[in-house]
Amino acid sequence: MALTFFRIPRNKKFNYKPVYYDQKKEERKKREKAALEEDSGDYEKALRERMQMRWKRTSGKRTRSASNQRLVIIFIVMFLLLYLIFFL
């Protein structure tokens, strides 16, 4: 047994396991669940879930296209302003 006057700190170890979220996988599971519920007779609930999933998919496309259009308009306006400032 060796005598030590200074205690050397050790690295701390954690048992952390990262959890990954896969949105497509979650949507796939919801569709499968809705299909199974549709067979069981709860048609209204399954229809509501299906409509919500469609609405979520299409809403992202609309916002992206609106954002792209806004960006193009801003570039056109900036180009026209620079043209007016430097060439007129």
C-alpha positions as CSV (number, residue, x, y, z in Angstrom):
1,M,0.0,0.0,0.0
2,A,1.5,3.2,-1.1
3,L,1.1,6.5,0.8
4,T,-0.2,9.4,-1.3
5,F,-0.3,13.0,-0.2
6,F,-2.2,14.3,-3.2
7,R,-5.4,12.8,-4.6
8,I,-5.5,12.7,-8.3
9,P,-9.0,13.3,-9.7
10,R,-10.5,10.7,-12.0
11,N,-12.7,11.2,-15.0
12,K,-16.4,11.0,-14.2
13,K,-18.3,8.4,-16.1
14,F,-22.0,8.8,-17.1
15,N,-24.4,6.2,-18.4
16,Y,-25.9,8.5,-21.0
17,K,-27.4,6.9,-24.0
18,P,-28.6,9.4,-26.7
19,V,-32.1,9.0,-28.1
20,Y,-32.7,9.8,-31.7
21,Y,-36.0,11.0,-33.1
22,D,-37.0,9.9,-36.5
23,Q,-40.0,11.8,-37.7
24,K,-40.7,9.6,-40.7
25,K,-40.6,6.5,-38.6
26,E,-43.1,8.1,-36.1
27,E,-45.5,9.0,-39.0
28,R,-45.2,5.5,-40.4
29,K,-46.2,4.0,-37.0
30,K,-49.1,6.4,-36.8
31,R,-50.3,5.3,-40.3
32,E,-50.0,1.7,-39.3
33,K,-51.9,2.3,-36.1
34,A,-54.6,4.2,-38.0
35,A,-54.9,1.4,-40.5
36,L,-55.4,-1.2,-37.8
37,E,-57.9,1.0,-36.0
38,E,-59.8,1.5,-39.3
39,D,-60.3,-2.3,-39.4
40,S,-61.5,-2.3,-35.8
41,G,-64.4,0.1,-36.6
42,D,-63.3,3.4,-35.2
43,Y,-63.4,5.0,-38.7
44,E,-63.9,8.7,-37.6
45,K,-60.8,8.7,-35.4
46,A,-58.7,7.0,-38.1
47,L,-59.9,9.5,-40.7
48,R,-59.2,12.5,-38.4
49,E,-55.6,11.2,-37.8
50,R,-55.1,10.7,-41.6
51,M,-56.3,14.2,-42.3
52,Q,-54.0,15.7,-39.7
53,M,-51.0,13.9,-41.1
54,R,-51.8,15.2,-44.7
55,W,-52.3,18.7,-43.4
56,K,-48.9,18.6,-41.6
57,R,-47.1,17.3,-44.8
58,T,-48.6,20.0,-47.1
59,S,-48.3,22.9,-44.7
60,G,-44.4,22.6,-44.7
61,K,-44.4,22.8,-48.5
62,R,-46.5,26.0,-48.5
63,T,-44.3,27.8,-46.1
64,R,-41.1,26.8,-48.0
65,S,-42.5,28.0,-51.3
66,A,-43.8,31.3,-49.7
67,S,-40.3,31.8,-48.2
68,N,-38.6,31.2,-51.5
69,Q,-40.9,33.6,-53.3
70,R,-40.3,36.3,-50.6
71,L,-36.5,35.8,-51.0
72,V,-36.7,36.2,-54.8
73,I,-38.8,39.4,-54.4
74,I,-36.2,40.8,-52.0
75,F,-33.4,40.1,-54.4
76,I,-35.2,41.8,-57.2
77,V,-35.9,44.9,-55.2
78,M,-32.3,45.1,-54.0
79,F,-31.0,44.7,-57.5
80,L,-33.3,47.5,-58.8
81,L,-32.3,49.8,-55.9
82,L,-28.6,49.2,-56.6
83,Y,-29.1,49.8,-60.3
84,L,-30.9,53.1,-59.6
85,I,-28.2,54.2,-57.2
86,F,-25.1,53.4,-59.3
87,F,-26.3,53.8,-62.9
88,L,-28.7,56.8,-62.8
